[in-house]
Amino acid sequence: MYKKILRLIINILGWILISFVLAGILVSLKNLVFKDIIFIEGIFIIIIGLTSTIGGDTLGLSLQELGNINVQYMANANLEVSKMEKKKNNYQIKTTIKFFLSTTVLVISGIILVLINFLL
């Protein structure tokens, strides 16, 4: 439990550090305001984190079967595709990249960057 929380905090600090380095580079190259860059990066990271939480199955095959005569055949094909997808994704790969790019880390990092912007 404590390892996961510590890893979460380290990953959040990593994203904040990357954002500060990127903002510093942009300030030195383009003479932009550091505070504005941090705010835009925070909003951008929040949007990426929230949109990466969207998931689910597509409805393409199930909508194709509505106008066909052989609806039962298409329904069976949909079930077979679903079974194949479940079999394919049954294994688990443990990587640190997956956690570093997790939605929780991205959203929290973006919120902290926006809060840092208001504190500056």
C-alpha positions in Angstrom: 0.0 0.0 0.0 2.7 2.5 1.0 4.8 1.5 -2.0 1.9 2.3 -4.4 1.3 5.7 -2.7 5.0 6.5 -2.8 5.3 5.5 -6.4 2.2 7.6 -7.2 3.8 10.7 -5.5 7.1 10.1 -7.3 5.4 9.8 -10.7 3.4 13.0 -10.0 6.6 14.8 -9.1 8.2 13.5 -12.2 5.4 14.9 -14.4 5.6 18.3 -12.6 9.4 18.3 -13.1 9.1 17.5 -16.8 6.5 20.3 -17.1 8.8 22.8 -15.3 11.7 21.9 -17.5 9.6 22.2 -20.6 8.3 25.6 -19.4 11.8 26.8 -18.7 12.9 25.8 -22.2 10.0 27.7 -23.7 10.6 30.8 -21.6 14.2 30.9 -22.7 13.4 30.3 -26.4 10.3 32.3 -26.9 10.3 34.9 -24.1 6.9 33.7 -22.8 5.5 34.1 -19.3 6.4 31.1 -17.1 3.1 31.3 -15.2 1.1 31.1 -18.4 3.0 28.1 -19.7 2.6 26.2 -16.5 -1.2 26.9 -16.6 -1.5 25.7 -20.2 0.5 22.6 -19.5 -1.6 21.8 -16.5 -4.8 22.1 -18.5 -3.3 20.1 -21.3 -2.2 17.3 -18.9 -5.7 17.2 -17.3 -7.4 16.9 -20.7 -5.0 14.1 -21.7 -5.7 12.3 -18.4 -9.4 12.6 -18.6 -9.7 11.5 -22.2 -7.4 8.5 -21.6 -10.0 7.2 -19.1 -12.5 6.7 -21.9 -12.8 3.1 -22.9 -15.2 0.4 -23.9 -16.3 -1.8 -26.8 -17.2 -0.5 -30.2 -20.8 -0.8 -31.4 -19.8 -1.2 -35.1 -20.5 -4.9 -35.5 -23.7 -4.8 -33.4 -25.1 -2.0 -35.5 -24.3 -3.8 -38.8 -26.7 -6.7 -37.9 -29.8 -4.5 -37.6 -30.7 -4.4 -41.3 -29.6 -7.9 -42.3 -31.7 -11.0 -42.8 -29.2 -13.3 -40.9 -29.2 -11.5 -37.6 -28.4 -14.6 -35.7 -25.3 -15.2 -37.7 -24.0 -11.6 -37.0 -24.8 -12.0 -33.3 -22.8 -15.2 -33.2 -19.9 -13.4 -35.0 -20.0 -10.6 -32.4 -19.8 -13.2 -29.6 -16.9 -14.9 -31.2 -15.0 -11.6 -31.6 -15.7 -10.7 -27.9 -14.4 -14.1 -26.8 -11.2 -13.6 -28.9 -10.7 -10.1 -27.4 -11.1 -11.5 -23.9 -8.6 -14.3 -24.5 -6.1 -11.9 -26.1 -6.1 -9.5 -23.2 -6.0 -12.1 -20.4 -2.3 -11.7 -19.7 -0.8 -9.0 -17.5 2.4 -7.1 -18.2 4.0 -5.3 -15.3 5.8 -2.2 -16.4 6.6 1.1 -14.8 5.7 3.0 -18.0 2.1 2.0 -17.6 1.9 3.5 -14.1 3.9 6.6 -15.0 1.3 7.3 -17.8 -1.8 6.3 -15.7 -4.8 8.6 -15.7 -4.6 9.2 -12.0 -1.1 10.5 -12.2 -1.9 12.7 -15.2 -5.0 14.3 -13.7 -3.4 14.9 -10.3 -0.3 16.3 -11.9 -2.3 18.7 -14.1 -4.4 19.9 -11.1 -1.2 20.5 -9.1 0.3 22.5 -12.0 -2.9 24.7 -12.2 -2.7 25.2 -8.4 1.0 26.2 -8.7 0.0 28.7 -11.3 -2.5 30.4 -9.0 0.1 30.4 -6.1 2.8 32.1 -8.3 
